[in-house]
């Protein structure tokens, strides 16, 4: 169920007060900032429901995880079952609905869809060629599906684009060089659009073997793959010699499952990657495991690595990066510095120079205890940023436990 709140009965319908939210993070840098000020601290307590849209496929055990996007007064959302719905944003009226699991899309070979991360979906991307629709301009909604499909829909009608992939559907598994037909693999966060490219990350299994976690870019008009970046580098590639021979074979993870951000002025793509598989035991992946647990900067047009920064070495705790870095500007020594802010599961925020990946305020490699698990070689140190301070507590002792009762303690 989707709810829209309004500060006044007329506010939702007032076109002059409307504004778009064209990406999951509003701008492509992921700041989630809006200049809208009609709802403020003085009137937020008087908000009333303007409209409600019932998706019809929710249940107590499942939730909608999408962030809607709004373009030209139309809101595009995904439901619990990954249906794409276009709504008139002022009224909530349904304009069209697309079901990727409808009768036109049977499971492969009559089996069942294998969905990554339980089949969740966090939103869609929007692309336009910039031409007016009455002059033949094209508008597309791009949907990544947790079963391994990328679908291009006409933003006006909700019909699949016949020029994209096969009748509007691209099988992402078909482009993988090894058989992953029985493995969870597919996008769960929204794709990102840059110029005429649609770029996707993926979710995959966290065991071993597992599907690769490589980000990939496709021609938004045809679905043809333009580039792919190996997050687990092959022999001969940068950082490939940091892995033992054959250690990356059939290994997965290091995937940007949490989404992507972009500095469009520089054409730089940013992402945060997950841990290498298997995520709790690393005897078969000795070393720091680049490019797992990294903030990665790639040339958005070519997929070439520009820089990386690893926020955790040899992950044994599933401390993968849960979101892409936010593109920000940091005041340092009296000047504005383009930067990215990478949040982590450990409660740290790494502020990195957007051009080089260097920490802006220093990082200390802190000694870390060894592992007593047979065959495991934990990293002797872990990076801790000097600034800003941690966003959550970093220690917990017996003295911190509750004293409500001896049993609770």
C-alpha positions in Angstrom: 0.0 0.0 0.0 1.3 3.5 -0.9 0.3 6.6 1.0 0.7 10.2 -0.1 0.4 12.9 2.6 -0.6 16.5 1.8 -0.4 19.7 3.8 -3.7 20.9 2.3 -6.5 19.4 0.2 -5.4 21.4 -2.8 -1.6 20.8 -2.4 -1.5 17.4 -4.2 -3.2 18.8 -7.3 -1.3 22.0 -7.5 0.9 21.5 -10.6 2.8 24.7 -9.9 4.0 23.2 -6.6 5.0 19.9 -7.9 8.5 18.6 -8.4 10.1 15.5 -9.8 12.1 12.8 -8.0 13.7 11.2 -11.1 16.1 8.8 -9.4 15.9 6.6 -6.3 18.2 9.1 -4.6 16.6 12.1 -6.3 19.8 13.2 -8.0 22.2 10.6 -9.4 24.6 11.3 -6.6 22.2 9.8 -4.1 21.8 12.8 -1.8 18.0 12.3 -1.4 17.7 16.1 -1.0 14.7 18.1 -2.1 14.2 21.8 -2.3 10.4 21.4 -1.7 9.4 23.4 1.4 5.6 23.3 1.5 5.7 20.7 4.2 7.8 22.0 7.1 8.2 21.8 10.9 5.3 24.2 11.4 2.7 22.2 9.5 3.9 18.6 9.5 1.7 17.7 12.4 -1.4 18.6 10.4 -0.7 16.3 7.4 -3.7 14.4 6.1 -3.8 11.5 3.7 -4.3 12.8 0.1 -4.7 9.4 -1.5 -4.0 5.7 -1.0 -3.1 3.1 -3.6 -3.6 -0.6 -2.8 -1.1 -2.9 -4.6 -3.1 -6.0 -3.8 -0.1 -8.3 -3.3 1.2 -7.5 0.1 1.1 -9.7 3.2 2.2 -9.4 6.9 5.4 -11.3 6.0 6.4 -9.2 3.0 7.0 -5.5 2.4 7.4 -3.0 -0.3 11.1 -1.9 -0.4 11.0 0.4 -3.4 11.7 4.2 -3.4 9.2 5.6 -6.0 10.5 7.9 -8.8 8.4 10.8 -10.1 8.9 12.2 -13.6 6.5 14.8 -15.2 3.9 14.2 -12.6 3.9 10.4 -13.0 5.0 8.1 -10.1 6.6 4.8 -10.9 6.7 2.2 -8.2 7.3 -1.6 -7.8 5.1 -3.7 -5.6 5.9 -6.7 -3.3 5.7 -9.1 -6.3 7.8 -6.7 -8.5 4.8 -5.4 -10.6 5.6 -2.0 -12.0 2.8 0.5 -11.6 2.5 4.0 -13.0 0.4 6.4 -11.0 -0.8 9.9 -11.5 1.2 11.5 -8.7 -1.4 14.1 -7.7 -4.3 11.7 -7.4 -2.9 8.2 -7.1 -4.9 7.0 -10.1 -3.4 4.0 -11.8 -2.3 4.7 -15.4 -0.8 1.2 -16.2 0.6 -1.9 -14.5 3.2 -4.4 -15.8 3.6 -7.9 -14.3 7.0 -9.6 -15.0 5.5 -12.8 -13.8 2.3 -12.7 -15.8 1.3 -15.3 -18.3 3.6 -13.9 -21.0 6.6 -14.6 -18.8 6.7 -18.3 -17.8 9.7 -19.6 -15.8 12.6 -21.0 -17.8 12.1 -24.6 -19.0 8.8 -24.8 -17.1 10.6 -24.8 -13.7 10.5 -22.1 -11.0 12.0 -18.7 -10.9 15.2 -18.6 -8.8 15.2 -15.2 -7.1 18.1 -13.5 -5.3 17.5 -12.1 -1.8 14.0 -13.4 -1.6 12.9 -11.5 -4.7 12.9 -8.0 -3.2 12.9 -5.0 -5.4 13.9 -1.4 -4.5 12.8 0.6 -7.5 13.2 1.4 -11.2 15.2 3.8 -13.4 13.9 6.2 -15.9 15.4 7.2 -19.3 14.5 9.7 -21.9 16.2 10.6 -25.2 15.4 14.2 -24.5 13.1 14.7 -27.5 9.4 15.8 -27.1 7.0 12.9 -27.3 5.1 14.5 -30.1 8.3 14.5 -32.1 8.9 10.8 -31.6 10.8 11.1 -28.3 11.3 7.9 -26.3 10.7 7.4 -22.6 11.6 4.2 -20.8 11.2 2.6 -17.4 14.0 0.1 -16.6 13.2 -2.8 -14.3 15.8 -5.1 -12.9 14.3 -8.4 -11.6 15.7 -10.6 -8.9 15.5 -13.6 -11.1 18.1 -12.2 -13.5 16.1 -10.2 -16.1 16.4 -6.6 -17.2 13.2 -5.2 -18.7 12.6 -2.0 -20.7 9.1 -0.6 -20.6 7.5 2.3 -22.6 6.9 4.9 -19.8 3.7 6.0 -21.4 2.0 2.6 -21.9 3.9 0.1 -19.7 4.4 -2.1 -22.8 7.8 -3.8 -23.2 10.1 -2.1 -25.7 10.4 -4.6 -28.7 13.8 -3.1 -29.6 15.4 -4.0 -26.3 16.7 -7.5 -25.8 14.1 -10.1 -26.8 10.7 -8.4 -26.9 11.8 -6.0 -24.2 13.5 -8.5 -21.9 17.2 -9.1 -21.5 18.3 -12.4 -19.8 21.3 -11.3 -17.7 22.2 -14.9 -16.9 22.8 -15.6 -20.6 25.7 -13.2 -20.6 27.6 -15.0 -17.9 30.5 -17.1 -19.0 29.6 -20.1 -16.8 26.4 -21.9 -15.9 24.5 -20.1 -13.1 21.1 -21.4 -14.1 20.6 -23.0 -10.7 22.0 -20.1 -8.6 20.3 -17.0 -7.2 21.3 -14.0 -9.4 19.7 -10.8 -10.3 19.3 -7.0 -9.6 17.3 -6.1 -6.5 18.2 -2.4 -6.4 17.3 0.0 -9.1 19.4 0.3 -12.2 21.2 3.6 -12.9 20.9 5.4 -16.2 23.7 7.5 -17.7 23.5 9.0 -21.2 22.4 6.0 -23.3 23.6 3.3 -20.8 21.6 1.4 -18.2 24.0 0.1 -15.5 23.1 -2.7 -13.1 24.5 -4.3 -10.1 23.2 -7.6 -8.7 22.4 -9.8 -5.7 23.8 -13.3 -5.6 24.4 -16.3 -3.3 26.8 -15.8 -0.4 28.0 -19.4 -0.4 30.5 -21.1 -2.7 30.3 -21.6 -5.6 28.2 -18.5 -6.4 27.3 -16.3 -9.4 29.7 -13.4 -10.1 28.9 -10.0 -8.7 30.2 -7.9 -11.7 28.4 -4.6 -12.5 27.5 -4.4 -16.1 26.3 -1.7 -18.6 24.0 -2.1 -21.5 22.8 0.0 -24.4 19.5 1.4 -23.2 18.0 1.1 -26.7 19.0 -2.4 -27.7 20.1 -4.2 -24.5 23.6 -5.0 -26.0 26.3 -5.2 -23.3 28.7 -2.3 -23.4 31.0 -3.1 -20.5 31.5 -5.4 -17.5 33.9 -4.9 -14.5 35.3 -8.0 -12.8 34.9 -7.3 -9.1 37.0 -10.5 -8.5 39.9 -9.7 -10.8 41.1 -12.3 -13.3 44.8 -13.2 -13.7 46.5 -10.3 -15.5 44.0 -7.7 -14.4 44.7 -5.1 -11.7 44.9 -6.8 -8.3 44.6 -10.2 -9.9 48.0 -11.2 -8.4 46.6 -10.5 -4.9 44.6 -13.7 -5.1 46.1 -17.2 -4.9 46.0 -19.2 -8.2 42.5 -20.3 -9.1 41.0 -18.8 -6.0 38.5 -16.7 -7.9 37.2 -19.6 -10.0 33.5 -20.1 -9.4 33.6 -17.6 -6.6 30.9 -14.9 -6.3 30.1 -12.0 -4.1 31.9 -8.6 -4.2 28.7 -7.4 -5.7 27.2 -3.9 -5.6 23.8 -5.1 -4.5 22.8 -1.9 -2.7 22.6 0.3 -5.8 24.8 2.8 -7.7 25.5 6.5 -7.7 27.1 8.8 -10.3 28.8 12.1 -10.7 27.4 13.0 -14.2 29.6 16.0 -14.6 32.6 13.8 -14.6 31.1 10.6 -15.9 32.2 8.7 -12.8 30.2 5.7 -11.4 30.4 4.8 -7.7 29.4 1.7 -5.9 30.0 -0.2 -2.7 30.6 -3.9 -2.9 29.8 -6.9 -0.8 32.1 -9.5 0.7 33.5 -12.3 -1.4 31.8 -15.7 -1.0 31.5 -17.5 1.2 31.0 -14.5 3.4 31.7 -16.0 6.9 34.7 -18.3 6.1 37.8 -17.3 4.1 40.3 -20.1 4.1 39.9 -20.5 0.4 40.2 -16.7 -0.3 43.3 -15.7 1.7 44.4 -12.1 1.5 42.5 -8.8 1.5 40.1 -10.0 -1.3 39.9 -7.1 -3.6 37.5 -5.7 -4.8 35.2 -7.1 -2.1 34.1 -4.6 0.6 35.3 -1.7 -1.5 34.1 1.7 -2.6 34.7 1.5 -6.4 35.0 4.4 -8.9 34.6 3.4 -12.5 34.5 5.4 -15.8 30.8 5.2 -16.4 31.2 5.1 -20.2 33.8 2.3 -20.3 33.7 0.5 -16.9 37.5 1.2 -16.4 38.6 1.3 -12.8 39.6 4.7 -11.7 40.2 4.0 -8.0 39.1 1.8 -5.2 39.2 2.0 -1.4 38.7 -1.1 0.8 36.7 -0.4 4.0 37.2 -3.9 5.4 39.9 -6.5 4.7 39.1 -10.2 4.3 35.5 -10.0 5.5 34.5 -12.7 8.0 31.4 -11.0 9.4 29.1 -10.2 6.4 30.1 -6.6 6.8 29.5 -5.8 3.1 28.8 -2.3 2.1 25.0 -1.9 2.3 24.7 1.2 0.1 26.5 3.1 -2.6 28.6 6.2 -1.6 26.8 9.5 -1.6 28.3 12.2 -3.9 29.0 15.2 -1.7 31.1 18.4 -1.4 33.2 18.7 1.7 34.7 21.9 3.0 38.4 21.3 3.8 41.0 23.9 4.6 38.7 26.6 3.3 38.0 25.0 -0.1 35.3 22.8 -1.5 36.4 19.3 -2.3 34.3 16.9 -4.4 34.0 13.7 -2.3 32.0 10.6 -1.7 30.6 9.5 1.7 30.6 5.7 2.2 28.5 4.4 5.0 29.2 1.0 6.4 27.6 -1.7 8.5 30.2 -1.1 11.2 29.0 2.4 11.9 31.8 4.2 10.2 31.6 6.8 7.5 34.6 7.0 5.1 34.9 10.4 3.4 36.9 9.9 0.2 38.3 12.3 -2.4 36.0 11.8 -5.4 39.0 12.1 -7.8 41.5 9.8 -6.1 39.8 7.8 -3.4 42.1 9.1 -0.8 40.6 9.6 2.7 40.1 13.3 3.4 40.7 13.1 7.1 42.9 10.1 7.5 42.4 6.4 8.3 44.3 4.3 10.9 45.0 0.7 10.2 44.0 -0.7 13.6 45.4 -4.0 14.9 42.7 -6.8 14.8 42.8 -10.1 16.6 43.7 -13.3 14.7 41.1 -16.1 14.1 41.2 -19.4 16.0 39.2 -21.1 13.2 41.4 -23.8 11.5 42.6 -22.7 8.1 41.4 -19.1 8.6 43.8 -16.2 8.2 42.1 -13.0 9.5 43.5 -9.7 8.5 46.0 -8.3 11.1 44.5 -4.8 10.8 41.3 -3.1 9.8 40.8 0.5 8.6 39.2 3.0 11.0 38.5 6.6 9.8 39.8 9.4 12.1 36.9 11.6 11.1 33.9 11.8 11.3 33.4 9.9 14.6 31.5 6.5 14.5 27.8 6.8 14.0 27.2 3.9 16.5 28.9 2.5 19.5 32.0 0.4 18.8 32.3 -1.5 22.1 30.0 -3.5 24.3 31.0 -4.9 27.7 29.3 -6.7 30.5 28.9 -3.4 32.2 26.8 -2.2 29.3 24.3 -5.0 29.6 20.8 -4.3 31.0 20.4 -4.4 34.8 16.6 -4.6 34.8 16.9 -8.0 36.5 19.7 -10.5 37.1 18.1 -12.8 34.5 18.0 -10.1 31.8 21.6 -9.2 32.7 
